[in-house]
Amino acid sequence: MSLPATPAPSAPTTAAPTQADLLDFVRRTAADRDLIASLPLDPEGRTWVRLEGPGGSEAWLIGWPPGTGTGWHDHADSVGAFLAASGELKENSLAARLPTDGWKTLELSEGVDRERRLTAGQGRAFGRHHVHEVLNESTTEHAVSVHAYYPPLPQIRRYSRTGQTLRLESVERPEDWQ
Ligand SMILES: [Fe+2]
């Protein structure tokens, strides 16, 4: 009896994309100026175009008019990356792991806040359970960014924040934002 044929030694296509893969994707995508310029911009609110991410990941091109933001949210078990293609974005994030379930409000300890500014061409990757809000604080300039998540987002938990108190407001599932 003969052994089954072994697969070709180089077949990395089924591997789950890593944070580095996603960051590489958003960087390459942001360099496609025609694609970036194709995003419709609306001064009244954010705009989105869904992209094909690498390895089955979920990807988006997002336009941010001045003064818009996401509000605090997380991405459950997905890892991700995003990068400013034009304009500048501010990210506020928490250097803390939140309990996944069973709470409505949470008192954050001092010192868990992080902030960074992403100017055009700058991005970041993040791991599972990352909690953040992203804002365009400019009063005059639109920002455009590229985002990728893997696995595709199963849910987003949204929070409000008053001082150090984080309150779970809603859980959105894909059908809510399609
Ligand atoms: Fe996010």
Residues whose N, C-alpha, C, O or C-beta is under 5 A from the ligand:
A	BS01	LIG	none
